[in-house]
Structures are given as structure tokens and as C-alpha cells.
Amino acid sequence: MDASPQLRYRLHRRNIVGLLAASSLFLSSCGVVAATPTTSMPSTFSEAAGSLSAPLGATAPPEGKPAPGRIPIYWLGLNGSNVFLYREFQPTESSGDPIVEAVTGMAAGKPSDPDYFNPWNKAGSVSASISGKNVITVDISSDAFKNSLDAGMAHRAVQQLVYTATAAASNAGLITVGHPPSVVLLVDGKADYRAFGHEVLDGPLERDASLMAPIWIIDPQEGSGAESPLTVQGAAASEGGQLSWSVEPIVDGRPAETPVHSGYAELEAPTGGTSLYSFSVELAPGEYSVSVFHGTDRADADSKRVSIRSDAH
């Protein structure tokens, strides 16, 4: 029997992302090709513009409430025929500079969700400052740019840093009202660096809202444990209707074809906007895959595996 659409989609993303992270791509059958060790945009990217590649939201995603003890970090992830930005919260015990910690963790880190990937290399040094007008200056060493990317991926990688730095500042309460946050990116103390051989860093950079993921699950994170009822929270672009969600039990290491629960989540934002969503579901102890998506075909789904603990003492 063929795998379910949700499982085929998840396996497709896992296979491509794993090879992207390894920077050794030869996936013509999946639409991602590269004859050299260069992390590249899907070959169908330009052809799919106007469909799944089109931005679903006109505004950058809200950062939500501050998360004490955790830092926000953005990663890249394949969604349909495009690559978007996704956020995770990573635990931290540091009392140092939250922007430096977030950017350092982004460059050297690994996403909790294997559907996401990171094109950056560990940076030997990172420093940061922020002005009263929310201009964040990040100085990062050039070794962070050693991986080979094509132009589309280079732009997304730079935006990954912009999103991470501005999210860290917001999460730490460093953003003042009245000025949109921006990032001046210096490399080894100098401006005008050509990042990954493509992006010229010649001025303040703001978030490119078209690169926000159409949907992502913020909590629970991949592989986490939780108690029932499970509360799922995330962010999504509004298409003028409800979000769909489903929960499948994990059977023999894979999501079952038939969900044990499904439903809808409301989005407060008008069409073209972005907002947070939340829903709760009662689950028996066990391991599950939780998916959230627009419509019915799951083409833009984000999913997480979570273990529900027994409440027995």
C-alpha cells in the first residue's frame, strides 16, 4: 500500500534536507540538483513562482511573548518548491548578550527538527550592539561564510541571520517602539562583504517578509515530551480561512494513515497577514505526529513528533 500523502511529503522533505545539509546534492528526481558541493535552491523554484513559491503573507511573523531561558533561532526548511525560514526556541543558561548568543548558536547550531537545515558554518567570533533606533550591528568572522551556496540560498542565509538577530533583540526586550528593527552586518569589522559570494552587505537589512514560512509549529518542538491535553502553538499566514490540523499515532516508526484526532484552528490576522495560533487535544500516552496545514492537501504542512507521557505515578 502506498504511503499517505502526509508521510510521502515528510519523507520527501527529510531526504532533501538531509542532502542539503551535507552540501552534496544530486537529486534531479526530487527537483534539487547540483553537480558541485553547493547548497542550491530547488530547480523548480522559478517555474513554481506564483504557486507554492509565492509568499503567503505580506508581513513578517510576530515574535510573540518573550521566552525566558530560551533564545529564538531561525533555520531554513523546504516547503513545497521553495525554501522558507522557520523559528525554534533553543534553551540557554547564559546571562550574556542575547543577540550574540543567538547569532552564535545559529551559525554553529543544529535544528531540533530534522526537516530544517542550516547553511552556516561555526563563527570564530561574533559581537553585537543595538542603537536607540533599533539598528542592530552584528560583526561576525568570515569563517561563518565558508559553505558554498547559490544566490537564492545565499539571500535566505543572510535573512536567517537578520531574523535571528531581530528576534533575539525582541525576545530580550531590547526593541523600542517606533522604529522597525534592522541589521547592519559587518564581516571581520568591515562593511560591503559579499556574503557567500553573492549578497553584498552594504547597508541596514530588514526582514524580507516573503521568506517567512507559511506555517510552522513553535511548540511542541520536535521530539519533546508533553502531558495531555497537548497544547500546540505556532504561527501562520492567513489565507482567509481556518487552519487544518491532524494527529496521527506513530506505528512502526511512521505516522499512521488514519488520524486519531483532527480539527481546525482560527487565525486572527486578515488575509495576507500573519498571526499566532493555538489549539489543544486530549491524547492517550504514546508517540504522535502533529501536522498543521492550509486546506486539505498538506502541501505546506509543518509537523512535529511528540511523546505523550503517562499521568500514572
NUMIBA-584248 format. One record per residue (C-alpha): residue in three letters; x, y, z; residue number from 1. Coordinates in steps of 0.02 Angstrom, whole numbers, plus 50000, padded with zeros to 5 digits. Example, Ala and Ser with C-alpha at 12.3 -4.5 7.8 and 13.67 -1.06 7.14 Angstrom:
BEGIN
> resn:xx:yy:zz:resi
> ALA:50615:49775:50390:1
> SER:50684:49947:50357:2
! end
This chain:
BEGIN
> resn:xx:yy:zz:resi
> MET:50000:50000:50000:1
> ASP:50065:50174:49959:2
> ALA:50115:50289:50100:3
> SER:49993:50426:50150:4
> PRO:50013:50600:50070:5
> GLN:50073:50668:50238:6
> LEU:50204:50532:50254:7
> ARG:50262:50549:50073:8
> TYR:50280:50736:50098:9
> ARG:50376:50718:50262:10
> LEU:50493:50587:50190:11
> HIS:50521:50696:50036:12
> ARG:50571:50843:50146:13
> ARG:50682:50737:50258:14
> ASN:50776:50662:50111:15
> ILE:50807:50830:50026:16
> VAL:50853:50922:50184:17
> GLY:50975:50788:50238:18
> LEU:51068:50804:50074:19
> LEU:51061:50993:50079:20
> ALA:51140:50991:50250:21
> ALA:51276:50878:50184:22
> SER:51306:51002:50041:23
> SER:51319:50860:49916:24
> LEU:51166:50865:49807:25
> PHE:51113:50760:49661:26
> LEU:50926:50747:49673:27
> SER:50859:50781:49500:28
> SER:50711:50667:49532:29
> CYS:50661:50774:49682:30
> GLY:50689:50942:49597:31
> VAL:50851:50987:49688:32
> VAL:51008:50971:49585:33
> ALA:51189:51022:49599:34
> ALA:51339:50948:49511:35
> THR:51458:51029:49637:36
> PRO:51454:51036:49828:37
> THR:51345:51191:49827:38
> THR:51186:51206:49927:39
> SER:51060:51260:49796:40
> MET:50882:51316:49779:41
> PRO:50763:51187:49706:42
> SER:50775:51184:49516:43
> THR:50586:51206:49505:44
> PHE:50593:51369:49605:45
> SER:50572:51491:49460:46
> GLU:50444:51380:49373:47
> ALA:50337:51368:49529:48
> ALA:50333:51555:49564:49
> GLY:50153:51608:49586:50
> SER:50101:51443:49662:51
> LEU:50179:51372:49820:52
> SER:50333:51480:49794:53
> ALA:50231:51639:49810:54
> PRO:50239:51721:49982:55
> LEU:50080:51686:50079:56
> GLY:50098:51832:50198:57
> ALA:50132:52016:50173:58
> THR:50205:52048:50345:59
> ALA:50346:51972:50445:60
> PRO:50289:51850:50580:61
> PRO:50259:51914:50756:62
> GLU:50384:51858:50886:63
> GLY:50251:51829:51017:64
> LYS:50283:51834:51203:65
> PRO:50461:51833:51271:66
> ALA:50527:51660:51313:67
> PRO:50634:51670:51472:68
> GLY:50777:51546:51470:69
> ARG:50763:51515:51284:70
> ILE:50832:51604:51131:71
> PRO:50745:51614:50961:72
> ILE:50843:51546:50814:73
> TYR:50786:51537:50634:74
> TRP:50826:51393:50515:75
> LEU:50790:51355:50333:76
> GLY:50667:51223:50277:77
> LEU:50597:51158:50113:78
> ASN:50411:51190:50090:79
> GLY:50331:51143:49925:80
> SER:50455:51204:49794:81
> ASN:50529:51346:49896:82
> VAL:50642:51367:50048:83
> PHE:50574:51468:50194:84
> LEU:50626:51525:50367:85
> TYR:50567:51433:50523:86
> ARG:50595:51477:50706:87
> GLU:50639:51367:50853:88
> PHE:50672:51415:51033:89
> GLN:50834:51343:51100:90
> PRO:50870:51330:51287:91
> THR:51001:51446:51360:92
> GLU:51082:51470:51528:93
> SER:51189:51617:51477:94
> SER:51168:51790:51552:95
> GLY:51274:51871:51415:96
> ASP:51223:51965:51259:97
> PRO:51064:51882:51191:98
> ILE:51096:51939:51011:99
> VAL:51274:51871:51012:100
> GLU:51215:51709:51089:101
> ALA:51075:51687:50962:102
> VAL:51184:51725:50810:103
> THR:51324:51615:50876:104
> GLY:51202:51474:50906:105
> MET:51126:51497:50734:106
> ALA:51293:51488:50644:107
> ALA:51356:51335:50738:108
> GLY:51193:51252:50785:109
> LYS:51084:51111:50725:110
> PRO:50894:51121:50716:111
> SER:50794:51010:50832:112
> ASP:50678:50969:50686:113
> PRO:50765:50863:50553:114
> ASP:50652:50943:50421:115
> TYR:50752:51105:50443:116
> PHE:50933:51136:50395:117
> ASN:51071:51263:50424:118
> PRO:51186:51327:50283:119
> TRP:51302:51423:50401:120
> ASN:51471:51371:50472:121
> LYS:51529:51398:50650:122
> ALA:51592:51576:50676:123
> GLY:51756:51608:50766:124
> SER:51691:51772:50835:125
> VAL:51527:51868:50848:126
> SER:51493:52037:50927:127
> ALA:51337:52146:50926:128
> SER:51266:52313:50980:129
> ILE:51097:52399:50960:130
> SER:51055:52584:50941:131
> GLY:50907:52679:51010:132
> LYS:50828:52669:50837:133
> ASN:50836:52478:50836:134
> VAL:50984:52466:50718:135
> ILE:51074:52306:50767:136
> THR:51256:52297:50716:137
> VAL:51323:52120:50706:138
> ASP:51508:52089:50673:139
> ILE:51541:51908:50625:140
> SER:51700:51824:50568:141
> SER:51719:51771:50387:142
> ASP:51738:51586:50429:143
> ALA:51549:51580:50454:144
> PHE:51528:51600:50264:145
> LYS:51640:51456:50208:146
> ASN:51499:51348:50139:147
> SER:51460:51364:49953:148
> LEU:51283:51425:49915:149
> ASP:51193:51481:49759:150
> ALA:51118:51657:49750:151
> GLY:50945:51608:49810:152
> MET:51010:51511:49959:153
> ALA:51136:51649:50000:154
> HIS:50995:51776:50014:155
> ARG:50898:51660:50128:156
> ALA:51051:51627:50237:157
> VAL:51080:51814:50262:158
> GLN:50896:51836:50303:159
> GLN:50912:51691:50426:160
> LEU:51037:51797:50522:161
> VAL:50930:51954:50508:162
> TYR:50777:51863:50575:163
> THR:50877:51782:50715:164
> ALA:50961:51943:50773:165
> THR:50799:52043:50772:166
> ALA:50704:51902:50858:167
> ALA:50836:51890:50994:168
> ALA:50828:52077:51024:169
> SER:50638:52071:51033:170
> ASN:50638:51920:51148:171
> ALA:50759:52009:51266:172
> GLY:50655:52168:51269:173
> LEU:50786:52273:51179:174
> ILE:50672:52338:51040:175
> THR:50598:52511:51066:176
> VAL:50431:52564:50993:177
> GLY:50428:52674:50840:178
> HIS:50569:52607:50731:179
> PRO:50572:52446:50629:180
> PRO:50723:52340:50680:181
> SER:50863:52321:50554:182
> VAL:51034:52239:50549:183
> VAL:51200:52308:50490:184
> LEU:51308:52157:50456:185
> LEU:51497:52178:50465:186
> VAL:51620:52039:50425:187
> ASP:51787:52046:50514:188
> GLY:51745:52226:50559:189
> LYS:51715:52282:50380:190
> ALA:51563:52327:50276:191
> ASP:51524:52283:50094:192
> TYR:51570:52099:50113:193
> ARG:51498:51985:49979:194
> ALA:51413:51851:50083:195
> PHE:51429:51675:50013:196
> GLY:51494:51756:49853:197
> HIS:51325:51835:49811:198
> GLU:51246:51952:49941:199
> VAL:51333:52122:49959:200
> LEU:51315:52182:50139:201
> ASP:51314:52368:50104:202
> GLY:51184:52439:50222:203
> PRO:51048:52406:50351:204
> LEU:50950:52248:50315:205
> GLU:50768:52224:50363:206
> ARG:50668:52064:50364:207
> ASP:50612:52001:50194:208
> ALA:50433:51956:50238:209
> SER:50414:51848:50082:210
> LEU:50531:51719:50159:211
> MET:50428:51682:50312:212
> ALA:50363:51504:50317:213
> PRO:50177:51493:50276:214
> ILE:50153:51385:50432:215
> TRP:50261:51323:50572:216
> ILE:50236:51240:50740:217
> ILE:50330:51331:50877:218
> ASP:50278:51221:51024:219
> PRO:50295:51075:51050:220
> GLN:50465:51056:50972:221
> GLU:50521:50901:50879:222
> GLY:50547:50750:50993:223
> SER:50486:50835:51151:224
> GLY:50381:50757:51288:225
> ALA:50217:50827:51349:226
> GLU:50064:50787:51453:227
> SER:49885:50775:51393:228
> PRO:49797:50883:51343:229
> LEU:49931:50932:51218:230
> THR:49932:51118:51176:231
> VAL:50001:51160:51003:232
> GLN:50056:51338:50965:233
> GLY:50130:51413:50808:234
> ALA:50123:51550:50676:235
> ALA:50043:51551:50505:236
> ALA:49998:51663:50360:237
> SER:49812:51689:50342:238
> GLU:49728:51634:50181:239
> GLY:49560:51698:50238:240
> GLY:49504:51539:50323:241
> GLN:49545:51415:50459:242
> LEU:49700:51310:50479:243
> SER:49680:51122:50475:244
> TRP:49769:51005:50595:245
> SER:49781:50817:50623:246
> VAL:49865:50699:50745:247
> GLU:49924:50527:50688:248
> PRO:49996:50393:50804:249
> ILE:50171:50331:50763:250
> VAL:50162:50149:50711:251
> ASP:50323:50053:50668:252
> GLY:50417:50218:50663:253
> ARG:50296:50303:50543:254
> PRO:50138:50409:50558:255
> ALA:49982:50302:50534:256
> GLU:49872:50341:50385:257
> THR:49718:50371:50492:258
> PRO:49723:50516:50617:259
> VAL:49660:50492:50794:260
> HIS:49607:50675:50802:261
> SER:49587:50817:50679:262
> GLY:49513:50991:50682:263
> TYR:49534:51175:50641:264
> ALA:49623:51324:50717:265
> GLU:49572:51505:50698:266
> LEU:49688:51642:50634:267
> GLU:49653:51819:50693:268
> ALA:49751:51904:50554:269
> PRO:49661:51961:50396:270
> THR:49704:51880:50230:271
> GLY:49887:51912:50189:272
> GLY:49934:51941:50370:273
> THR:50020:51829:50495:274
> SER:49968:51782:50670:275
> LEU:49993:51654:50807:276
> TYR:49876:51506:50827:277
> SER:49842:51382:50965:278
> PHE:49738:51225:50995:279
> SER:49731:51084:51122:280
> VAL:49693:50899:51102:281
> GLU:49670:50755:51226:282
> LEU:49788:50610:51187:283
> ALA:49824:50442:51267:284
> PRO:50006:50405:51313:285
> GLY:50112:50365:51161:286
> GLU:50206:50443:51016:287
> TYR:50118:50551:50887:288
> SER:50146:50658:50734:289
> VAL:50056:50827:50740:290
> SER:50029:50916:50574:291
> VAL:49961:51090:50536:292
> PHE:49920:51146:50359:293
> HIS:49812:51257:50248:294
> GLY:49669:51171:50156:295
> THR:49668:50983:50134:296
> ASP:49819:50932:50029:297
> ARG:49953:50966:50163:298
> ALA:50069:51041:50033:299
> ASP:50129:51175:50156:300
> ALA:50117:51069:50314:301
> ASP:50233:51081:50462:302
> SER:50238:50931:50577:303
> LYS:50317:50879:50742:304
> ARG:50338:50715:50831:305
> VAL:50294:50719:51015:306
> SER:50281:50591:51155:307
> ILE:50133:50600:51273:308
> ARG:50183:50544:51448:309
> SER:50077:50435:51559:310
> ASP:49998:50527:51705:311
> ALA:50017:50372:51814:312
> HIS:50126:50394:51968:313
! end
